Amino acid sequence: MFTEHTTSTEPTVFTEHTGFTEHTGFTEHTVESAPAGARRAMISTASHLGYLPSGVALMATSPDLLDGFLKLSAMFEATTLDPIAREVLVMTIATRNGCHLCVAMHTARLTALDADPALIAALREGAAQTLADPRLDAVRVFTLRVLETAGDVGEAALRSFLAHGYTEQNALEVVLGIGTYTMSTLANRLTGAPVDEPLRQFA
């Protein structure tokens, strides 16, 4: 039986995972060395970005994981959440889980979207950092609430999210984003994926 949470819409502050080890046990594949099932996705990613990210090269050891992440990422990009709101969610997951590669990659994405530098700085400070824009902060708060309660956010938290102009569809899209970027952040930490040279200015 689910318990409704009505005491607060502000999530508990998480202790972020800041420790990070670059492991040597995982293979950073080239297209030639990768399992056959991963090659098409690697070629497509390299063509799109102009380089093959280390995270993708390491994830390629599991073609199913790589394919699943890329498909889910594309699906999340197609949601009705606006691009900046999506990036707020991703950065909330990335800083909470201590994925330095994801933080750098999505700092670059926010910069390309001409996001307010103050917003980018606040997002990089960590998931517990309140954002100046109430509507964007609602995404941060709701993302953490979903994680904190394993989805049983309670009526008050959902009403607060919706009151900022979001929809029930957006609430479920937050779940999609959480699943997608939990997958990538954990994989990057497990494999010790380093920040690629094109992203180091954003690290």
C-alpha positions as CSV (number, residue, x, y, z in Angstrom):
1,M,0.0,0.0,0.0
2,F,1.4,3.4,-1.0
3,T,1.7,6.2,1.6
4,E,0.9,9.7,0.5
5,H,3.5,12.3,1.4
6,T,2.0,15.6,2.2
7,T,4.4,17.3,4.6
8,S,6.8,19.0,2.2
9,T,7.4,19.4,-1.5
10,E,11.1,20.1,-1.0
11,P,13.2,16.9,-1.1
12,T,15.7,15.7,1.4
13,V,19.2,17.0,0.5
14,F,21.2,14.2,-1.0
15,T,24.9,13.5,-0.3
16,E,26.3,13.6,-3.8
17,H,28.7,10.9,-5.0
18,T,31.9,12.9,-5.7
19,G,34.4,10.1,-5.6
20,F,35.3,8.9,-9.1
21,T,37.9,6.3,-10.3
22,E,39.1,5.8,-13.8
23,H,39.2,2.0,-14.1
24,T,41.4,0.0,-16.4
25,G,39.3,-3.2,-16.4
26,F,36.8,-2.0,-19.1
27,T,37.8,-1.9,-22.8
28,E,37.5,1.4,-24.6
29,H,36.5,0.1,-28.0
30,T,37.1,1.3,-31.4
31,V,34.5,0.6,-34.0
32,E,36.7,-2.3,-35.2
33,S,37.2,-3.9,-31.8
34,A,33.6,-3.5,-30.6
35,P,31.0,-6.2,-30.6
36,A,29.2,-6.2,-33.9
37,G,25.9,-5.2,-32.3
38,A,27.4,-1.9,-31.1
39,R,29.1,-0.7,-34.3
40,R,26.2,1.0,-36.0
41,A,25.4,3.0,-32.9
42,M,29.1,4.0,-32.5
43,I,29.4,5.1,-36.1
44,S,26.2,7.1,-35.9
45,T,27.3,8.8,-32.7
46,A,30.8,9.6,-34.0
47,S,29.2,11.0,-37.2
48,H,26.8,13.2,-35.2
49,L,29.4,14.6,-32.7
50,G,32.5,14.5,-34.8
51,Y,34.3,12.2,-32.4
52,L,33.6,9.0,-30.6
53,P,33.0,9.7,-26.9
54,S,34.8,7.6,-24.4
55,G,31.6,6.8,-22.6
56,V,30.1,5.3,-25.8
57,A,33.3,3.4,-26.5
58,L,33.3,1.9,-23.0
59,M,29.5,1.2,-23.1
60,A,30.0,-0.6,-26.4
61,T,31.1,-3.7,-24.4
62,S,27.3,-4.2,-23.9
63,P,25.6,-3.4,-27.2
64,D,22.2,-3.7,-25.5
65,L,23.1,-1.1,-22.9
66,L,24.5,1.3,-25.6
67,D,21.5,0.8,-27.9
68,G,19.1,1.1,-25.0
69,F,20.6,4.4,-23.7
70,L,20.8,6.0,-27.2
71,K,17.2,5.1,-28.0
72,L,15.9,6.3,-24.6
73,S,18.0,9.5,-24.9
74,A,16.4,10.2,-28.3
75,M,13.0,9.5,-26.9
76,F,13.6,11.9,-24.0
77,E,14.8,14.6,-26.4
78,A,11.4,14.3,-28.2
79,T,9.3,14.8,-25.0
80,T,7.1,17.9,-24.4
81,L,9.5,19.2,-21.7
82,D,11.3,22.2,-23.1
83,P,15.1,21.8,-23.9
84,I,16.3,23.8,-20.8
85,A,13.9,21.9,-18.5
86,R,15.3,18.6,-19.9
87,E,18.8,19.8,-19.2
88,V,17.9,20.8,-15.7
89,L,16.8,17.2,-15.1
90,V,19.9,15.7,-16.6
91,M,22.2,17.9,-14.6
92,T,20.3,17.1,-11.5
93,I,20.9,13.4,-12.0
94,A,24.5,14.0,-13.2
95,T,25.6,16.0,-10.1
96,R,23.7,13.8,-7.7
97,N,25.4,10.7,-9.1
98,G,28.8,12.3,-9.5
99,C,29.1,11.7,-13.3
100,H,31.8,14.2,-14.3
101,L,31.5,13.3,-17.9
102,C,27.8,14.0,-17.9
103,V,28.3,17.3,-16.1
104,A,30.8,18.4,-18.8
105,M,28.7,17.1,-21.7
106,H,25.5,18.8,-20.5
107,T,27.3,22.0,-19.5
108,A,28.3,22.1,-23.2
109,R,24.7,21.4,-24.2
110,L,23.4,24.2,-22.0
111,T,26.0,26.6,-23.4
112,A,24.9,25.7,-26.9
113,L,21.3,26.5,-25.9
114,D,22.4,29.9,-24.7
115,A,21.3,29.1,-21.2
116,D,21.8,31.8,-18.5
117,P,25.4,31.4,-17.2
118,A,24.0,31.8,-13.6
119,L,21.7,28.8,-14.2
120,I,24.6,26.7,-15.5
121,A,26.8,27.6,-12.5
122,A,23.9,26.8,-10.1
123,L,23.3,23.4,-11.8
124,R,27.0,22.6,-11.6
125,E,27.1,23.3,-7.9
126,G,24.9,20.3,-7.2
127,A,21.4,18.9,-7.1
128,A,20.7,20.6,-3.7
129,Q,21.3,24.0,-5.1
130,T,18.1,26.0,-5.5
131,L,17.7,27.6,-9.0
132,A,16.7,31.2,-9.4
133,D,14.0,30.5,-12.0
134,P,11.0,29.0,-10.1
135,R,9.7,27.0,-13.1
136,L,13.1,25.4,-13.7
137,D,13.6,24.8,-10.0
138,A,10.3,22.9,-10.0
139,V,11.9,20.4,-12.3
140,R,14.9,20.0,-10.0
141,V,12.7,19.6,-7.0
142,F,10.3,17.1,-8.6
143,T,13.1,15.0,-10.0
144,L,14.7,14.7,-6.6
145,R,11.2,14.0,-5.1
146,V,10.6,11.2,-7.5
147,L,14.0,9.6,-6.6
148,E,13.6,10.2,-2.9
149,T,10.1,8.5,-2.8
150,A,10.7,5.9,-5.6
151,G,7.9,7.6,-7.5
152,D,5.4,7.9,-4.6
153,V,5.7,11.7,-4.6
154,G,2.5,12.5,-2.9
155,E,-0.3,14.8,-3.9
156,A,1.3,18.0,-2.6
157,A,4.5,17.5,-4.6
158,L,2.6,16.7,-7.8
159,R,0.3,19.7,-7.4
160,S,3.4,21.9,-6.8
161,F,5.0,20.7,-10.0
162,L,1.8,21.1,-12.0
163,A,1.3,24.6,-10.6
164,H,4.4,25.7,-12.4
165,G,2.8,25.1,-15.8
166,Y,3.8,21.5,-16.2
167,T,1.4,18.6,-17.1
168,E,0.8,15.1,-16.0
169,Q,2.5,14.0,-19.2
170,N,5.6,16.1,-18.2
171,A,5.6,14.3,-14.8
172,L,5.8,11.0,-16.5
173,E,8.5,12.4,-18.9
174,V,10.5,13.2,-15.8
175,V,10.4,9.5,-15.0
176,L,11.7,8.7,-18.5
177,G,14.5,11.2,-18.0
178,I,15.5,9.8,-14.7
179,G,15.6,6.3,-16.0
180,T,17.6,7.3,-19.1
181,Y,20.3,9.3,-17.3
182,T,20.5,7.0,-14.3
183,M,21.5,4.4,-16.8
184,S,24.2,6.5,-18.4
185,T,25.6,8.0,-15.2
186,L,25.9,4.6,-13.5
187,A,27.5,3.1,-16.6
188,N,30.0,6.0,-16.8
189,R,30.9,5.6,-13.2
190,L,31.2,1.9,-13.4
191,T,33.5,2.1,-16.4
192,G,35.4,5.1,-15.2
193,A,34.7,7.0,-18.4
194,P,36.9,10.1,-18.6
195,V,36.0,13.5,-19.9
196,D,36.8,13.7,-23.6
197,E,39.2,16.4,-25.0
198,P,36.4,18.4,-26.7
199,L,34.5,18.6,-23.4
200,R,37.4,19.5,-21.1
201,Q,36.7,23.3,-21.3
202,F,33.3,22.4,-19.8
203,A,34.6,20.1,-17.1
